[in-house]
Amino acid sequence: MAMQPGNTGAQLMTYGITAYFRPWYFDGRVVYWGEPEHTRSDAVNSANRIRQSMIKRSGQGGFVNSW
């Protein structure tokens, strides 16, 4: 899946025998990563919080990077 501006997701990661999901948000230019979560649903929720935080920080009410 190609990332598009505004996409969020959760990347499966393993540390030894333990699996985690790392949340991410792509603004069209930069991928912002969050802290690993134990469940995919928690990571997706965290990714959405990252997205909202970046939207507020940009002051645009939309994507951080407008093409």
C-alpha positions as CSV (number, residue, x, y, z in Angstrom):
1,M,0.0,0.0,0.0
2,A,1.4,3.4,-1.0
3,M,1.2,6.0,1.7
4,Q,-0.9,9.1,0.9
5,P,-0.8,12.4,2.8
6,G,-3.0,12.0,5.9
7,N,-2.7,8.2,6.2
8,T,-2.3,6.6,9.6
9,G,-1.4,3.0,10.5
10,A,0.2,0.5,12.8
11,Q,3.4,-1.3,12.0
12,L,3.9,-4.8,13.5
13,M,7.3,-5.0,15.3
14,T,8.9,-7.8,17.3
15,Y,11.3,-7.5,20.2
16,G,12.5,-11.1,20.9
17,I,9.4,-13.1,21.3
18,T,7.1,-10.2,22.0
19,A,5.0,-8.5,19.3
20,Y,4.1,-4.8,19.4
21,F,2.4,-2.4,17.0
22,R,4.0,1.0,16.4
23,P,1.6,3.8,15.4
24,W,2.5,6.2,12.6
25,Y,1.1,9.2,10.7
26,F,2.2,10.4,7.3
27,D,1.7,14.1,6.5
28,G,2.9,13.8,2.8
29,R,6.5,14.6,3.7
30,V,7.4,13.1,7.1
31,V,6.3,9.9,8.9
32,Y,5.7,10.6,12.6
33,W,6.1,7.5,14.8
34,G,4.5,6.9,18.2
35,E,5.4,4.6,21.1
36,P,4.8,0.9,20.6
37,E,1.4,-0.5,21.8
38,H,0.5,-4.0,22.8
39,T,-2.6,-4.2,20.5
40,R,-3.2,-3.0,17.0
41,S,-6.4,-1.2,18.0
42,D,-4.5,0.8,20.6
43,A,-1.8,1.6,18.0
44,V,-4.4,2.8,15.5
45,N,-6.0,5.0,18.2
46,S,-2.6,6.4,19.0
47,A,-1.8,7.1,15.4
48,N,-5.1,9.1,15.1
49,R,-4.0,11.1,18.2
50,I,-0.7,11.8,16.5
51,R,-2.5,12.9,13.4
52,Q,-4.8,15.3,15.4
53,S,-1.8,16.7,17.2
54,M,0.0,17.4,14.0
55,I,-3.1,19.0,12.5
56,K,-3.4,21.3,15.5
57,R,0.3,22.1,15.4
58,S,0.1,23.0,11.7
59,G,-2.8,25.4,12.3
60,Q,-4.3,24.5,9.0
61,G,-7.1,22.2,10.1
62,G,-6.0,19.8,7.4
63,F,-2.9,18.1,6.2
64,V,0.5,19.4,7.5
65,N,1.8,19.4,3.9
66,S,-0.5,20.8,1.2
67,W,0.5,19.7,-2.3
